[in-house]
């Protein structure tokens, strides 16, 4: 089975320009870097600072990338994201929920 890799550049551009709509069975994103979480005034640690960071801060899995991923996946295809950052996981769940192009995991 062929794989796709994006070593440099925007994931949204690569998915939208180089892959036909509905051509992927699955997309796997392992430990994407969360948005910058600079210490906010009064934040005790980076986790507190992250909670106050703007969701629009630069990160790979933003709204344009999610739209491109949804378009590139075939009906029933899966997007799997692995992160060990609880704050970022909550942000991603919110983005995925508001996007509308993704449903619950197959096992739910």
N, C-alpha and C positions, 0 to 999 in steps of 0.2 A: 504494500500500500504506500503510495507516495506521501511524503511529508512536506510541510511548508515551514520555512524558517525565515525570520526577519532579523538579520544580524545588526543592521544599522538603519535608523530612520523611524518614521512614524508608523506604528502598527495600524492605525486607521487608514493611512494612505496605502500601505501595502495590501491590506485586506480589500480595500475598495477598488484599487487599480489593477492588481495582479491576479486576483482570484475571481472566477466567475461566481455569480450569485448561486447559492445553494450547492456549492461544490464540495463543502467539507462535512465530514461526519462528526468531527470533534475538534475543539480547540482547547489546548491545555496551557494554563498560565501558572507557572510555579514560582511562588514567592516574588511577586512584582514589588517594586519599591514603592512604598506609600508616599503620599504628598509630603513635601517638606514639613517637618514638625518643629519649627524653631520655638524655643522656649517663649511662652507668652508671659506677660507680666503676672506675677502671682502664681504661676504654674509650679507645682512641686517637682515635677519630673516631665520627661518627654511624653508620657502617656497623657498627662493633663494638658500639655501643650497641644497634642494632637487633637484632643477633644475640642479645642478652640480654633483649630486651623480651618481655613475656608475649604469647603469641599471642591471648589473650583481650582484649587492649587494644582500645579502641574503633576500629573501622574499618568501612567500608561492606560489604565482602564477608565478613561473619562467617557463622557457621553458619545463623542464621535467614534471612538474605538468600539464601544459597545454596539452602536448602530451598524458599523461595518461588520462586526463579528456576527450579529444577528442575520445580516444579509448574506454573509458567506456560508453560514450553516444551512444544511439541508433541513427540511421539515423533520423534526424529531432529533436533530443533531444536538450535541451537548457542549456546553462551555464549562470547563472545570477550572476553578481558581483555588490555589493552595496558598494560604498565608498563616503565619503564626502571630500576626499583629491583630489583636481583638478590635482595636479602634478602627483599623482599616477594613476589617471584615464587615463591621457594622456599616461603614460608609459604602462599601461595595454592595451590600444587601439593599441599602436604600436606593442606590443608583440602578441596580437591576430591577427592583420593584417598580420604580417610576418609569423605566424604559418601556416596559410593555412587550418587548420582543422575546422575553424569556419566561418560561414557566417554572414550576417547582421541579426539583430533581425527580428522576424516574421512579425512585423508591419511595417517594412521599405520597 
